Amino acid sequence: MAESNVMVLGTWASPFVLRVKIALRLKSVNYEYHEENLPESKSDLLLKSNPVYKKVPVLIHGHNPICESLIIVEYIDEVWTTSASSILPSDAYERAQSRFWAAYVEDKFSTALRRVLFRATEEDKRAAMAEVSEGIVLLEEAFVKLSKGKAFFGGENIGLVDIVFGSLLAWIEVIEKLSEMKLISEAKTPRLVQWADCFSAHEAVKDVSPAVDKLVEAGTSQQNIYIKTAQICGCERKGDMAESNVKVLGTWASPFVMRVKIALHLKSVRYEDVEEDLLAPKSELLLKSNPVYKKIPVFFHAHNPICESLIILQYIDEVWTTSASSILPSDPYERSQSRFWAAYVDDKFFPALRRLLIGATEEDKKAALAEVVEGTVVLEGAFGELSKGKAFFGGDNIGFVDIALGSLLGWIEVIGKQCETKLVSEAKTPRLVQWAECFSAHEAVKDVLPDVDKLADFGLKLRAKIFKALAPTN
């Protein structure tokens, strides 16, 4: 596609914006850059381009806005295919592993890194620093597996994990200066030291990485750095192969496990269902196959474990290509929009739904309910855009967003009964009501969604277990 009409909305200090710049430079794509005056104000262009999160980065290509840095990087890789090497590997399993470790950096490592900067007490900072140190050791091990003895996580060339982790290097240095503690060191992580040198010196990186001293000076005091970083850098949320040896490790009540089962049903893939009892101690198989998060679902294919439900869905779609329709659309922009709304369900809508289920006080539940109701209205609007007048978010067929949101329908009904409120209603979300009926009646779905009464009983037990774990001990 033509390189004209490519614009990036961002701010110089943001590691999320840096990811987009690096990806474009790797692909030799010329772009116009618009610096947002954050945190002081947000431009009309930003508010119009990203009305959901109102945050940078935004990539505008041919007047189409794409939001969320990881989604943007994948979009760039899928659109500009003839220039430079691919950012994601061609092998489906290796691609799943790249997405997993990029998500780990995004969801766990960078969160701990921010807590080192933002926490008010020394005790909080110490706990966050311990988590960061542990994360760096894990990433050293991941580098060994992914790099295969080459210079980068992506092998001979910079890949997805390099961009995601590498965009944080300057902020890691800032924290090292403030804490007077070396996080990436020859003693503990010698391979990451070499990698960081190679990454920082790369032609696509060296001219766009911010100067560390300038980052430190971003605030007039250490506390100002914390506040500004929260506002500036907290710019994002949150061929056919054989069907043998396909296994799903999960529990019947988990919406994330349901996603995997629905995708497999859509692709007519037979699998072994291994039930994990969430109310009991975690099994050895779970701890061994997902040592990073120790959570379900885990999908096994030919003995290779793949974790994180949205990553698993993409893997299934990429491996079983000759059966049924695709879960993700073929058009890169439409694919980026599907990923955006699936991420919205996971990062914004589901946490509010969960708080509504387990909120400790009526005030907490009231705030969560307002957020859930607002979320359903937002998703009603998204359905209008994505479905194009058809039955599903994916059009004529169940797609990525259908599976992500549809897996929550049982819990939405349970929580609605619990708070005596219709969360998806004809009055406010008539299109979602019709969609929910079509989705729930689909052959690939109806035998997977659990009985609501059984789910409600499980929810009470799960809530009791959570409150017991949170209760103070004498």
C-alpha positions as CSV (number, residue, x, y, z in Angstrom):
1,M,0.0,0.0,0.0
2,A,1.1,3.6,-0.5
3,E,3.1,5.3,2.2
4,S,1.2,8.6,1.9
5,N,-1.2,9.8,4.5
6,V,0.6,8.1,7.4
7,M,0.5,10.0,10.7
8,V,1.4,9.2,14.3
9,L,-0.1,11.0,17.2
10,G,2.1,10.7,20.2
11,T,4.4,12.3,22.8
12,W,8.1,12.1,22.9
13,A,8.4,10.4,26.4
14,S,5.9,7.6,25.7
15,P,7.4,4.1,25.3
16,F,4.1,3.1,23.6
17,V,4.6,5.8,20.9
18,L,8.2,4.7,20.5
19,R,7.1,1.2,19.5
20,V,5.1,2.7,16.6
21,K,8.0,4.8,15.4
22,I,10.4,1.9,15.5
23,A,8.1,-0.4,13.6
24,L,7.6,2.3,10.9
25,R,11.3,2.9,10.6
26,L,12.0,-0.9,10.3
27,K,9.6,-0.9,7.4
28,S,11.1,2.3,5.9
29,V,7.7,4.0,6.0
30,N,7.7,7.8,5.9
31,Y,5.2,9.4,8.3
32,E,4.0,12.7,9.7
33,Y,4.4,13.0,13.5
34,H,2.1,15.1,15.6
35,E,3.3,15.8,19.1
36,E,0.5,15.9,21.7
37,N,0.9,18.4,24.5
38,L,0.4,15.9,27.3
39,P,-0.5,16.0,30.1
40,E,-1.7,19.6,29.8
41,S,-4.2,19.1,27.0
42,K,-5.5,16.6,24.3
43,S,-6.0,17.7,20.8
44,D,-9.4,17.5,19.0
45,L,-7.7,15.1,16.5
46,L,-6.7,12.8,19.4
47,L,-10.2,12.9,21.0
48,K,-11.8,12.2,17.6
49,S,-9.3,9.5,16.6
50,N,-9.4,7.6,19.9
51,P,-12.8,8.4,21.5
52,V,-12.7,5.2,23.7
53,Y,-9.4,5.7,25.5
54,K,-8.4,9.2,24.5
55,K,-4.8,8.2,24.6
56,V,-1.7,8.0,22.5
57,P,-0.4,6.5,20.3
58,V,-2.8,6.7,17.3
59,L,-1.6,5.7,13.9
60,I,-3.7,7.3,11.1
61,H,-3.3,5.6,7.7
62,G,-5.4,6.7,4.8
63,H,-7.7,8.5,7.3
64,N,-8.3,5.3,9.3
65,P,-7.2,5.6,12.9
66,I,-5.7,2.6,14.6
67,C,-5.2,2.6,18.4
68,E,-3.2,0.6,21.0
69,S,0.5,0.1,20.4
70,L,0.6,-3.7,20.0
71,I,-2.3,-3.6,17.6
72,I,-0.6,-0.8,15.6
73,V,2.7,-2.7,15.4
74,E,0.9,-5.8,14.1
75,Y,-1.1,-3.7,11.6
76,I,2.2,-2.1,10.3
77,D,3.7,-5.6,9.9
78,E,0.6,-6.8,7.9
79,V,0.3,-3.8,5.7
80,W,3.9,-3.1,4.7
81,T,4.9,-6.7,3.7
82,T,7.3,-6.0,0.9
83,S,9.8,-3.8,2.8
84,A,12.3,-5.2,5.3
85,S,11.8,-8.4,7.3
86,S,8.6,-9.3,9.2
87,I,8.2,-8.2,12.8
88,L,6.3,-11.3,13.7
89,P,7.7,-14.8,12.7
90,S,6.0,-16.8,10.0
91,D,5.6,-20.0,12.1
92,A,2.3,-20.0,14.0
93,Y,3.7,-21.4,17.2
94,E,6.6,-19.0,17.2
95,R,4.2,-16.2,16.5
96,A,2.1,-17.2,19.5
97,Q,5.2,-17.2,21.7
98,S,6.1,-13.7,20.5
99,R,2.6,-12.5,21.3
100,F,2.7,-14.1,24.7
101,W,6.0,-12.5,25.8
102,A,4.9,-9.1,24.4
103,A,1.7,-9.4,26.4
104,Y,3.8,-10.4,29.5
105,V,5.9,-7.2,29.1
106,E,2.7,-5.2,28.6
107,D,0.5,-6.6,31.3
108,K,2.9,-7.6,34.0
109,F,6.4,-6.2,33.6
110,S,5.6,-2.7,32.6
111,T,2.9,-2.5,35.3
112,A,5.5,-3.4,38.0
113,L,7.9,-0.9,36.4
114,R,5.3,1.9,36.7
115,R,4.6,0.9,40.4
116,V,8.3,1.5,41.2
117,L,7.8,5.1,39.9
118,F,4.3,5.8,41.3
119,R,4.0,4.1,44.7
120,A,4.0,6.5,47.6
121,T,5.6,4.3,50.3
122,E,9.0,2.7,50.4
123,E,7.4,-0.7,51.2
124,D,5.3,-0.5,48.0
125,K,8.3,0.5,45.9
126,R,10.4,-2.3,47.3
127,A,7.7,-4.9,46.5
128,A,7.4,-3.5,42.9
129,M,11.2,-3.5,42.5
130,A,11.4,-7.1,43.5
131,E,8.7,-7.9,40.9
132,V,10.7,-5.9,38.2
133,S,13.9,-7.8,39.1
134,E,12.1,-11.1,38.9
135,G,10.6,-10.1,35.5
136,I,14.0,-9.2,34.1
137,V,15.3,-12.7,35.0
138,L,12.3,-14.2,33.3
139,L,12.9,-12.1,30.2
140,E,16.5,-13.2,30.2
141,E,15.3,-16.8,30.0
142,A,12.7,-15.9,27.3
143,F,15.5,-14.3,25.3
144,V,17.5,-17.5,25.3
145,K,14.4,-19.4,24.0
146,L,13.3,-16.9,21.4
147,S,16.6,-15.6,20.0
148,K,18.1,-19.1,19.3
149,G,21.6,-17.7,19.8
150,K,21.0,-14.6,17.6
151,A,21.2,-10.9,18.5
152,F,17.5,-10.2,19.1
153,F,14.3,-11.8,20.5
154,G,13.3,-12.0,16.9
155,G,16.4,-13.8,15.9
156,E,18.6,-12.0,13.4
157,N,16.2,-9.1,13.1
158,I,14.2,-7.0,15.6
159,G,10.9,-8.6,16.3
160,L,7.7,-7.9,18.3
161,V,9.2,-8.7,21.7
162,D,12.3,-6.5,20.9
163,I,10.1,-3.5,20.1
164,V,7.8,-3.9,23.1
165,F,10.5,-4.5,25.7
166,G,13.1,-2.3,24.0
167,S,10.7,0.7,24.1
168,L,11.1,0.6,28.0
169,L,14.9,0.6,28.1
170,A,15.2,4.4,28.6
171,W,12.6,4.3,31.5
172,I,14.5,1.3,33.0
173,E,17.6,3.5,33.0
174,V,15.6,6.3,34.7
175,I,14.5,4.0,37.5
176,E,18.1,2.7,37.8
177,K,19.3,6.3,38.4
178,L,16.5,7.1,40.8
179,S,16.9,3.9,42.8
180,E,20.7,3.6,42.4
181,M,20.2,-0.1,41.6
182,K,21.2,-1.8,38.3
183,L,18.2,-3.8,36.9
184,I,19.9,-5.1,33.8
185,S,23.4,-6.3,34.8
186,E,26.2,-8.5,33.6
187,A,25.9,-10.5,36.8
188,K,22.3,-11.5,36.5
189,T,21.2,-10.9,32.9
190,P,24.3,-10.9,30.7
191,R,22.4,-11.7,27.5
192,L,19.9,-8.9,28.1
193,V,22.9,-6.5,28.5
194,Q,24.2,-7.5,25.0
195,W,20.7,-7.4,23.6
196,A,20.1,-3.9,25.0
197,D,23.3,-2.6,23.4
198,C,22.4,-4.1,20.0
199,F,18.8,-2.9,20.1
200,S,19.7,0.7,21.2
201,A,22.4,0.9,18.4
202,H,20.1,-0.2,15.6
203,E,19.4,2.3,12.8
204,A,15.6,2.1,13.4
205,V,16.0,2.8,17.1
206,K,18.9,5.1,18.0
207,D,17.4,8.3,16.6
208,V,13.9,7.9,18.1
209,S,14.8,6.7,21.7
210,P,14.5,9.6,24.2
211,A,17.5,10.8,26.1
212,V,17.6,9.5,29.6
213,D,18.6,12.8,31.2
214,K,15.7,14.5,29.4
215,L,13.3,11.9,30.8
216,V,14.6,12.5,34.3
217,E,14.1,16.3,33.8
218,A,10.5,15.7,32.7
219,G,9.5,16.7,36.3
220,T,11.1,19.2,38.6
221,S,11.2,16.7,41.4
222,Q,11.0,12.9,41.8
223,Q,7.3,13.1,42.7
224,N,6.6,15.2,39.6
225,I,8.3,12.5,37.6
226,Y,5.9,10.0,39.0
227,I,2.9,12.1,38.3
228,K,4.0,13.1,34.8
229,T,4.9,9.6,33.9
230,A,1.5,8.4,35.0
231,Q,-0.1,10.9,32.7
232,I,2.4,10.8,29.8
233,C,3.5,7.2,29.8
234,G,0.3,5.6,31.0
235,C,-0.8,6.0,27.5
236,E,-2.5,2.7,27.0
237,R,-4.6,0.7,29.0
238,K,-4.3,-2.3,29.6
239,G,-1.2,-24.9,5.9
240,D,-3.5,-27.2,7.8
241,M,-1.9,-29.3,10.5
242,A,-3.1,-32.6,12.1
243,E,-5.7,-32.4,14.8
244,S,-3.9,-35.0,17.0
245,N,-2.5,-34.0,20.4
246,V,-4.9,-31.1,20.9
247,K,-5.7,-30.5,24.5
248,V,-7.4,-27.7,26.5
249,L,-6.6,-27.2,30.2
250,G,-9.3,-25.2,31.8
251,T,-12.5,-25.1,33.9
252,W,-16.1,-25.2,32.7
253,A,-17.0,-21.8,34.3
254,S,-14.1,-19.8,32.8
255,P,-15.1,-17.4,30.0
256,F,-11.5,-17.4,28.8
257,V,-11.6,-21.2,28.5
258,M,-15.0,-21.0,26.7
259,R,-13.3,-18.8,24.0
260,V,-10.8,-21.6,23.2
261,K,-13.5,-24.2,23.0
262,I,-15.8,-22.1,20.8
263,A,-12.9,-21.4,18.4
264,L,-12.1,-25.1,18.2
265,H,-15.7,-25.9,17.5
266,L,-15.9,-23.3,14.8
267,K,-12.8,-25.0,13.1
268,S,-14.2,-28.5,13.7
269,V,-11.1,-29.5,15.7
270,R,-11.4,-32.4,18.1
271,Y,-9.7,-31.9,21.4
272,E,-9.2,-33.4,24.8
273,D,-10.8,-31.4,27.6
274,V,-8.8,-31.5,30.9
275,E,-10.8,-30.0,33.7
276,E,-8.9,-27.8,36.3
277,D,-10.7,-27.3,39.6
278,L,-10.4,-23.6,40.3
279,L,-11.6,-24.1,43.9
280,A,-8.7,-26.6,44.6
281,P,-4.9,-26.1,44.5
282,K,-3.4,-25.7,41.0
283,S,-2.4,-28.9,39.2
284,E,1.2,-29.8,38.4
285,L,0.3,-29.7,34.7
286,L,-1.0,-26.1,35.0
287,L,2.1,-24.9,37.0
288,K,4.4,-26.6,34.5
289,S,2.7,-25.5,31.3
290,N,2.1,-21.8,32.4
291,P,4.8,-21.0,34.9
292,V,4.6,-17.3,34.2
293,Y,0.9,-16.7,35.1
294,K,-0.1,-20.1,36.5
295,K,-3.6,-19.5,35.0
296,I,-6.0,-21.1,32.6
297,P,-6.6,-21.6,29.7
298,V,-3.6,-23.5,28.4
299,F,-3.9,-24.9,24.9
300,F,-1.6,-27.8,24.0
301,H,-0.9,-28.6,20.3
302,A,1.6,-31.3,19.6
303,H,2.8,-30.9,23.2
304,N,3.5,-27.2,22.7
305,P,1.7,-25.1,25.4
306,I,0.1,-21.8,24.3
307,C,-1.3,-19.4,27.0
308,E,-3.6,-16.4,27.1
309,S,-7.0,-16.8,25.5
310,L,-6.8,-14.1,22.8
311,I,-3.4,-15.4,21.7
312,I,-4.7,-18.9,21.6
313,L,-7.6,-17.8,19.4
314,Q,-5.2,-16.2,16.9
315,Y,-3.1,-19.3,16.9
316,I,-6.1,-21.6,16.2
317,D,-7.2,-19.3,13.3
318,E,-3.7,-19.3,11.8
319,V,-3.1,-23.0,12.1
320,W,-6.5,-24.4,11.0
321,T,-6.9,-22.4,7.8
322,T,-8.7,-24.8,5.6
323,S,-11.7,-25.5,7.9
324,A,-14.6,-23.0,8.3
325,S,-14.2,-19.2,7.9
326,S,-11.5,-17.1,9.5
327,I,-12.0,-15.8,13.0
328,L,-10.1,-12.6,12.1
329,P,-10.9,-10.7,8.9
330,S,-8.4,-10.7,6.1
331,D,-8.3,-6.9,5.7
332,P,-5.5,-5.4,7.9
333,Y,-7.5,-2.4,9.1
334,E,-10.6,-4.5,9.9
335,R,-8.3,-7.0,11.7
336,S,-6.8,-4.1,13.8
337,Q,-10.3,-3.0,14.8
338,S,-11.3,-6.6,15.8
339,R,-8.2,-6.7,18.0
340,F,-8.9,-3.3,19.5
341,W,-12.5,-4.2,20.6
342,A,-11.4,-7.6,21.9
343,A,-8.8,-5.9,24.0
344,Y,-11.5,-3.4,25.1
345,V,-13.6,-6.3,26.4
346,D,-10.6,-7.8,28.3
347,D,-9.0,-4.6,29.6
348,K,-12.0,-2.4,30.4
349,F,-15.4,-4.2,30.2
350,F,-14.5,-7.5,32.0
351,P,-12.7,-5.9,35.0
352,A,-15.8,-3.8,35.7
353,L,-18.0,-6.9,35.4
354,R,-15.7,-8.8,37.8
355,R,-15.8,-5.9,40.3
356,L,-19.6,-6.0,40.1
357,L,-19.5,-9.7,41.1
358,I,-16.9,-9.5,43.9
359,G,-17.1,-5.8,45.0
360,A,-16.9,-5.6,48.8
361,T,-19.1,-2.6,49.3
362,E,-22.3,-1.3,47.8
363,E,-20.4,1.8,46.7
364,D,-17.9,-0.3,44.8
365,K,-20.7,-2.3,43.1
366,K,-22.6,0.9,42.2
367,A,-19.5,2.4,40.5
368,A,-18.8,-0.9,38.7
369,L,-22.4,-1.2,37.6
370,A,-22.3,2.3,36.0
371,E,-19.1,1.3,34.2
372,V,-20.6,-2.0,32.9
373,V,-23.7,-0.3,31.7
374,E,-21.6,2.4,29.9
375,G,-19.5,-0.5,28.4
376,T,-22.5,-2.2,27.0
377,V,-23.6,1.0,25.3
378,V,-20.1,1.4,23.8
379,L,-20.2,-2.2,22.6
380,E,-23.6,-1.6,21.0
381,G,-22.0,1.2,19.0
382,A,-19.0,-1.0,18.1
383,F,-21.4,-3.7,16.9
384,G,-23.1,-1.3,14.5
385,E,-19.7,-0.4,13.0
386,L,-18.2,-3.9,12.8
387,S,-21.2,-6.0,11.8
388,K,-22.2,-3.9,8.8
389,G,-25.8,-4.9,9.3
390,K,-25.1,-8.6,9.6
391,A,-25.8,-11.0,12.6
392,F,-22.3,-10.9,14.2
393,F,-19.5,-8.5,15.0
394,G,-17.6,-10.6,12.4
395,G,-20.3,-10.0,9.8
396,D,-22.0,-13.2,8.5
397,N,-19.9,-15.4,10.7
398,I,-18.7,-15.5,14.3
399,G,-15.5,-13.5,14.6
400,F,-12.8,-12.5,17.2
401,V,-15.0,-9.9,19.0
402,D,-18.0,-12.2,19.1
403,I,-16.0,-14.9,20.9
404,A,-14.3,-12.4,23.3
405,L,-17.6,-10.8,24.4
406,G,-19.9,-13.8,23.8
407,S,-17.9,-15.9,26.3
408,L,-19.1,-13.5,29.0
409,L,-22.8,-13.8,28.3
410,G,-23.4,-16.4,31.0
411,W,-21.7,-14.3,33.6
412,I,-23.5,-11.2,32.4
413,E,-26.8,-12.9,33.0
414,V,-25.7,-14.2,36.5
415,I,-24.5,-10.7,37.5
416,G,-27.6,-9.1,36.1
417,K,-29.8,-11.3,38.3
418,Q,-27.6,-10.7,41.3
419,C,-27.9,-6.9,41.0
420,E,-31.5,-7.1,39.7
421,T,-30.6,-5.1,36.6
422,K,-30.9,-6.1,32.9
423,L,-27.3,-5.4,31.6
424,V,-28.2,-6.1,28.0
425,S,-31.6,-4.8,27.3
426,E,-34.0,-3.9,24.4
427,A,-34.2,-0.4,25.8
428,K,-30.5,0.5,25.7
429,T,-28.8,-2.2,23.5
430,P,-31.4,-3.7,21.1
431,R,-28.7,-4.9,18.6
432,L,-26.7,-6.6,21.4
433,V,-29.9,-8.4,22.5
434,Q,-30.4,-9.8,19.0
435,W,-26.7,-10.6,18.6
436,A,-26.6,-12.5,22.0
437,E,-29.5,-14.7,20.9
438,C,-27.9,-15.5,17.5
439,F,-24.5,-16.1,19.2
440,S,-25.9,-18.4,22.0
441,A,-27.9,-20.5,19.5
442,H,-24.9,-21.1,17.2
443,E,-23.9,-24.7,16.8
444,A,-20.3,-24.0,17.9
445,V,-21.5,-22.2,21.0
446,K,-24.7,-23.7,22.5
447,D,-23.0,-26.7,24.0
448,V,-20.1,-24.7,25.5
449,L,-22.0,-21.9,27.3
450,P,-22.7,-23.2,30.9
451,D,-26.1,-23.4,32.6
452,V,-26.8,-20.0,34.3
453,D,-28.0,-21.5,37.6
454,K,-25.0,-23.7,37.8
455,L,-22.8,-20.7,37.0
456,A,-24.5,-18.6,39.7
457,D,-23.8,-21.3,42.3
458,F,-20.1,-21.5,41.2
459,G,-19.9,-17.7,41.4
460,L,-21.0,-17.7,45.1
461,K,-18.3,-20.3,45.9
462,L,-15.7,-18.4,44.0
463,R,-16.7,-15.1,45.7
464,A,-16.4,-16.8,49.1
465,K,-13.0,-18.2,48.3
466,I,-11.7,-14.7,47.2
467,F,-13.0,-13.0,50.3
468,K,-11.5,-15.7,52.5
469,A,-8.1,-15.2,50.9
470,L,-8.4,-11.4,51.4
471,A,-9.5,-11.7,55.0
472,P,-6.9,-10.6,57.6
473,T,-5.3,-13.4,59.6
474,N,-4.5,-13.3,63.3
